[in-house]
Structures are given as C-alpha cells and as structure tokens.
Amino acid sequence: MTEPLKRPSRKDPLMRTQVPMLPPSFQSRTAQILTAAAAEGRFALQQCAECGAIAYPPRDACTECLSDDLPLTDLPTGGVILSHTLISAPGEPYFRERAPWLIGLVKLDCGPILVAHLHADCSTGDRVRLSLQMDKAGNAAAFARPEQDAPNMTDDRQWREMTADPKFRRVLVTDGRSGVGQAIARRLADAGATVLVGISEPWKPFEGQDRLTAGDRLQVMELSVDDERSVQRLAALIGGKVDILVNTTDYVRPGNLLDQANASAVRDQVNRHFMGFVHLAQAFGGAMRARGADGPTGAAAWVNVFSAYALANANPFGAFSAVQAGCLSLSQSLRGEMRPGGIRVINLFAGPIDGEWYQTLPAPKLAPDAIALALVKALQTGQEDVFVGDIAQDIRERLRENPKGAERALNKDQSA
Amino acid sequence: MSAATPGRSGYDGVVLACPVTVPYQRFSTRPAHWWIGKALRGLSTSAGLSHKDFDGFCLSSFTVGPDSAIGLAQHMGMSLRWVDTIPLGGASGIAAVRRAARAVQAGDASVVACVGADTNHVDTFRQTTANFARFAQDAVLSYGSGGANASFALIARTYMQRFGVTREDLGRIAVAQRDNALRNPNALMSKPLTLEQYMTARPIADPIHLFDCVMPCAGAEGLLVMREETARALGLPFARLLSSIERHNAVHDDVQLRGGWVADIDELYAIAGIGPKDLDVVQTYDDYPVICMMQFEDLGFCRKGEGAEFVRAHDLTIDGDFPHNTSGGQLSCGQAGGGGGYLGLNEALRQVTGTAGPTQVPGARLSLASGFGMMTYDRGLSSGAVILAGN
C-alpha cells in the first residue's frame, strides 16, 4: 500500500534548492516513435505489419521477417513481472539522488519483455498494467502499476516523477475570467492543488466571480498577461512558488484577414495570446525551471490550453488560428527550454467550446468542464499532448491522414 | 544442438604462449594506448621477439576509441598481414584466440598478438556504459540501471528463486576467489573476505550486493598465438588449444538462466577428447558469482539447478578439490574492461604451463577458460570457452 503523500511544510529558506538533474537520455531516433505514444498517453509499441511480431526494444527491422514496416500499434497493457530489483546504488546522478529505485522485467501478455519502472506495490510474480510515460528527460518510459487501483496509489514516489500530479502543488491559472479558466481552477483545487487565479482588471465584475472566490483553496490575484509589468509584478510576488502554470488565456475574435477593415482585432489577439505567452514565460519560466527538483511537490508543469485551430487554420477564425499556431510554436521552444529542469510543457488542444464567441459553429461543442477534467488527467498521468473533444480529435486524425485535405476542409467556413 | 557439427576441426599445431598482465590500477591518467603499448612490450620481452615481428594483431578495448586495432598498428609501428578488432566484451579473449588460431593454422599469420586493454579515468565507466549498445540506450539506461548491476540483479533473482540458491551459496564463490587473490600480488583486492562480510555488505541492486560486483579498473592482458614449432624454436612454454566454442544470442529463456555454452558444450569436450572431470583447473568468467554458478552447470560440471549443491560440495580454492578462478578472478583482481575477458584465459595458460607462480595448482595440465559478455538489453549475448593443455 502506498504511504499517503504528506502536505509539505513550509520550505526552510536556508535550505539549498536541489538542482534539477535528468535521467540519461540517449534514445535513438527510432525509439522516438514511442515518445509519440507516451505524449498522448497511449500504450503502443512497434508491431510488424507483415508478420505481426511485436518489436521491443525499438527496431529498424523485424526479428522474425526483417520487414522494415514496423508501425506504432496500440497494445493490451496486461503483463506479469518476471523479476525485479531495488537499485540502491545507481550510476547516474539523477537516480543516485532518488535511490533506491525499483525496476523490473515485465512480460506482456502479448509477448515482449520490457525493462520497466515499477510502482512500489509491485514485485516478482505480480500481474501489472503497463503504460508508457515520459520521464523527466522526455524519454518514453515503460511503467508498471498494479492491475487494480488502490488508495493513494498515485502518491507513489516514482509515479510522481513520471507525472505532474497537482496534489499539494501550487498552481497559477492565468485567466479566471473565462468559464474554462474557472472550471480548471475548481477541478485543480478538487485534485488537491492550491490555486491562484489571475484576473485582469479585477474591479470589472464577471460571471462566476462569487464561485471563484468562495473556495479556501482558491485565491484571486491581479494579472493582465498582455501587460508585461503586470506579469512581472505578480512574478515578483509568487514566481518562486508556482509549481504548475496553466495558461488559460481565452480571447477569441472571429474574423479572417479580409473580413476586417483594420488590424486592431488581430493585434489584440496577438497581445493577449502571443505576447501574453512571452511575458508569462519570461517572468515565470526561469524560476520554475530552477525548481524542477524542489522536493516531491516542486515545480512540475506548464500547461497551455490551446484551440485545436492551432493545428490548422479554420475559417472564420483565420487570425485567431494564426495566433494560436504562433503560440504552439512558442510552446515547442519552451518545451526544449524547460527540459533541463524536468518541467513538462503540456498542450491541450480543445475544440470550440459552448460559448458566445463560437456562437455560429454547429455542435458538437465542448463544455468548459470537459477541458478542466482532461487537463487534470493529463497532469495526473503525465501526458504531453491532449486533444480534447470530438472536433480536436477529428482535426488531429485528419491532419495525420491527409494534411492537405484537412487544410482545405477547414478553410471552408466552419459555420456554413 | 547436437555434438560434433560435421566439418568442425580442431586446432592441431596451434599453441598459446607468453601470457602478459600489465598490473591493474583502480584509476589511470593514461589512455588505453599506453596500456596496449605496455602489453605489447610485455609480449615482445616475453617472446624474445621485436613487436615488429608480430604479423597478426587482435585488439579488444572499450576506451581506445576513436582507434581500433589498425590505428594501433601504426601507433606501435607494426606491419601486419592479419588484423582484427573484437568488441565482444567479456567474450573477447576467447573469440580473439579462436580467430587468431585459425589464422595461424591456415598460414595467414605466424605470430598473432592478442591484447585486451582498457584505461579507467574517473568517469570512464559511466561513459562506456552510456555508449555500450543501442538497446541499452533505448530501453535500459534511462531506467536507472547505469552499468550491468541492475540487469544482472534481475537475472540473479530469477535464477536464485528457480533453483533455490541462497546468497551464502554465491558468497562461497566470492570468498574462495578472494582467498586465491591473496596469493596474487597483482590483485587489486588484497584484504581477506569472510562469508560474514559478504553477507552483510551493502546492497547495490538487490539481490546483488557489494561483493558480488567487480571493480572497474585500468589494465591490460595479452598473449601470443603461434604454431608449436615457432614456440619450440623460441624456447617458450606453451599450451595447446585443444578445442574452443563460441555462441551468440542463443538463449531465449524469458529471463536468462543459461549461457550460450549449452549449445556446444558436448562438442567442446568431444573435440578435446576429455570430459569435465579431467580438468585440473577451471577459470570461469566472473562478472558476478551467479554467472560462475550458472557456468558450473552449463559447462558440464553439474546438472542445471545443481550449481548451489556443487558449490557446497567443493572447495574452490587453489588447494581445493575444484580449483576455480585461481588468480582471484575479476571479482578480486578488478575488471580491466576488454582485459577482463583475457584474465581467466591468461591464468589458464599460466596454470597449464606451470608458470602461475604463487597461484599455481601443482601438476595442472588441463584447464578450461570461459568468456561471457554483451548484456545489450536483458541477457548476456556472447559466450565462449577454450580448453588448454600443457605440454
């Protein structure tokens, strides 16, 4: 049984903050295919398209038939632990700091044998379910957990290294004026986080204001992301304590390039989304990266709530889509920059929500709470790319199958 | 696998001579090339030949990069008609002798210098581990295993559970080797080891504890392969290569409980014309005591699963009834990288030529040496063995 995680006491300001280290990261280009699965929370390995043999460790030719057609294939997660060892004296500094570390050999019911990180409740002979996680370095990492959920199971020390569980972490939700921001703040508080919610121009009333201020785990802070000084002011106040930052900037204005007489609507969206991202990253990113190994509840993740239109430009949201695409590119830069600290950059791609600015679009549309639930799950399970709702998943599939066709289809007026 | 694959022939007329050990150091500021030079100088002195008279050269080294044997040929001024680089870790020594013997037998070379050498700077081991194999990079290193300890721990747990082996049983092997090492002035471990110390040592990767592990070090081993006439003409003590085997990626147990020896062991003895009981001294590859025990079974000294009983029933020291790893083995001498696979080979050669000095088993004439290596993912892929006979 997992020992429940204790709420950390106040940090002793005289104690040195542990410098983040990463697990070794030498995975081959071929092995990166597993990272693609891990990023989306899928359990998938290479399987030979010709003879069906499963290839692990990742290969460039099938052991059975030498085919080079070894696509990533979703597989059943069940298996049994053949052997385990508790490593007391690992070689690499990252593991030395975290020793002892439990690993095992797991034989999947579908055949292959994997070296895997083990949940502390696992040992030789146990039935387990396997998942592909992303470790702090971004390596795809096999992780074996008991088949059945048990109380406090997610408090497991090694599991928490593979995830960014909000429990007992301090989260900044950057925009609490929107329904999405509010839903996310509430769900994170429910998941055990202390939540700080950014509100621009707090003297202006907004819908949901009373519910936001009611909870004792929620605290409202003044924050306008498009105003660099506002972001810096807040960072000066709380920047050293933010463990998870959730960028919920939500400012959508329909309109393509030729629909508008001047650039002001585009500029506003650039300022809020793109420049807001830049301000937040520059003010908060460095401190978070430095606190990536600051105890069991140290800095862990940066989450962006994007529109799925970041993936492909959609009419009549031409300008908004472009701004989102720019933010997506920023997030990829940030992901690389945050890696040395072991900070995960998680992108949620949401379909249109059921709100005023998507008024003209047909169903299906997302409830804000669906985004909030997906976000909490991504943190708890360590996903990196999350496609929320039918529209987002549809766009992703179409881009995978036929990018040109998807571009043309989305360029048509979505509301027509 | 059946014994006596048609067509495999013995090594008539091929001998091994001039075992050279460049004394090991825990850490060295010198590069691998320095150690190789020392080994070649030792071979040259021992044979009474210039190193320029060697016309074959075979090298195994993890730390000589970016060079391989050919770079060393120019570095050391050797003009060769046969050259090989063997990257088989602990199986390199056996493989080198096998390749060199065929070259000499076929007339492609007259005198082949076989060298296993590595340096050990302060961070060498970690870097060697990091660049060992792609499967290790893709599916082991990022799991905290760092080196072979965790991988062997996974094997050891399964083996011990399956066959009822206790840590005491494995400890007997380590303790006996330390007894032997106390007679070897070149062994890095020079303090006695008791079974109690073995049992109470700190865990490294359970069930592997401190005295189950070898200490990485710098060092070099070398020997010469030549025709018997050549050895006689030079007046060198020599050993005949009676038979040898190697086998790679042969075991498909879920967790490795056997080495590749099992595929060819009958043939090893058949070609040599002897049985396991005829051997006077045995040198198994000892990266971990559990691998020695596995070899007692796979090399035919007892049946599978009886390794622990075998160890309990025999005295493995130099003076015992089953003299084993008489130099102290890697467990007590240190593991000199590519030299590790030559340690047992050279000790076997010394034993059967009566030149082992303080570790000599009186009257030893027949010896077996084995090699094992290349844990690229979850099992040791390469294994080999030779049987040497003294004159």
Interface residues (C-beta under 8 A of the other chain):
Chain A: P23 P24 S25 F26 Q27 S28 T30 A31 Y56 P57 P58 L82 S83 H84 T85 L86 I87 S88 A89 P90 G91 E92 Y94 F95 R98 A99 W101 I103 G104 L105 K107 I113 L114 V115 A116 H117 T124 D135 A137 N139 A141 A142
Chain B: F125 R126 T129 A130 R134 F135 Q137 D138 A139 V140 L141 S142 Y143 G144 S145 G146 G147 N149 A150 S151 A153 L154 I155 R157 T158 Q161 R202 P203 I204 A205 D206 P207 I208 D254 V255 Y377 D378
